[in-house]
Amino acid sequence: MWVANVQENLLSVLDMALWDLQARAFGVPIHKLLGGCRERVKAYGSTYPNMGTPEDYAEHAAACWAQGYKHYKIHPHYFWDPVTKQPDPGRPSHIEQDIKVCRAVRVRVGERMVLSFDPWGTYRTYEEAVKVGRELERLNF
């Protein structure tokens, strides 16, 4: 369905409905169907893709901290060029801008917050993914 250009929000609704139906058919909660063993997990703050400038991401992370979140997950730029601020079809890589976002967030929240990064398959090559991964390692993600 992804390659058929079905909108992501519609895919998400369908995906959740199918998981719910399967869990009901087996008489188990979805988290058990997926292999989960915990009854509770800690919540974390998260961005949506293409949130804006590195400073916008950093401000959002600080706001999440102020609301009591101890963990923050960053989604990079998807289908969007953060330099031109225009749609960018396909899955283009914007690793330099993604790294700037991660650095700005780390500087803003310091080491007090656990940070994670969800690239969602945006990088085109192994080398790009490694470059970002090494920088995340330096930033203690």
N, C-alpha and C positions, 0 to 999 in steps of 0.2 A: 504494500500500500504506500510505502514511503516513496518509491520510484514512480508511483502513479500521481504524485503531487497532491495527495490528500492532505488537507491542512493538519498541522501538528496537533492543534487543540482537539480536532475531531478524532484523530488517532488515539489520543490520550483517553478520551471518553470511552471509545470502543474497547481499548485495552483494559481499562478498569472494569468495565461491564463484563467482559469475558472472564477476567480473573474472579470477579464476584460470583458469576454463574458456576464456574468450576468449583469454587470453594463451597458453595451451597450444595452442589451435587454430591460432594464428598463429605459434607457435614462438618467441615473444619473451618476455623478462621483463616483468612487469606495469609496472614503471617506464618501460620503453620504450614500451609500449602507450599509456601515459598522456602520452607526450611528454617524458619525463624524459631528461636528457642527462648527468646526473652518476652516478657509481658510488658515491659516498659523500656523506653529508650529516651535519652536526653534530646531535647530539641536544639536546633541550631538555626541561626539566621542565614538567609540565602539571598543572592541577587537574582534578578532576571537578566537575560542576555541583553547586551547593547544598552546598558544603563546610562552611559554617558562618558564623561571624562574620568581619568584616574581619581581626580579629586571627588567626583560624585560617588564613586565606589567607596572611597575612604570615609567620606561623610556618612554614608549609609552604614558602613561597618561600625563606626563610632556610635551611631544611633541605636544599632542592634545591641551593642555593649551596654548602653545606657538603659535599655529595656530588660537587661538581665541575661542576654545570650552570652555564652562563654565560647562558642564555636561559630565560625562564619565561613560560608562556602561561596566561592566566586565562580560565576559562569562568564566565559569570555564573549567575544563578539561573534555572533552567528549571522551569516547572510547579510552582514552589514560592514561597511568600511568605516572604521572610527576616524580616519583622517579626512575623507571626503564627506562623511556623514550622509552617504548614499547607500541604497541597497546594493548588495554584492552577491549575486546568485551563486549557487553551488555551495561548496564548503571551503571558502578561501581561508588561508592562514593569515593571521595578523599577530604574529608572535611578539613583535616588538611592542605593540600597544598592549597586548595581554600582560607582558612582563612589567610594563609601566604601571598597570593597574595593581598587580600583585605587590610591587614595591611600595606604592602609595598607601595601600591598605596596611601593610606591615608597619610602615613608619607611623601611621596614624594610631594603630591600636597597640603597637609594641608587642612584646612577648606574652602579654597577659591573656591573649585570645588565641585559641586554636584556629588555624586557617587551613582550608582545603580548597582545591581547585577542580572544577569539573569541565574538562575541555570538550566533552561530548563528541569526540571524533573529528574535531575541526582541523587538526593538523594533517597536511598532505603527505609528509614524509616522516620516516623514522627519525631522521636527523633533526627535524623541527621539534618533534616530541621530546627528544633527548635534550635539546637546548633548553626548552621550557622546564623540563623536569629537573635539570641541574640547577637552574636558577631558583626553582621552588625549594629545592633542597637547601641552597644557601640561605634562603629566606625563612627556613624552618617551618615549612608547610607540612 
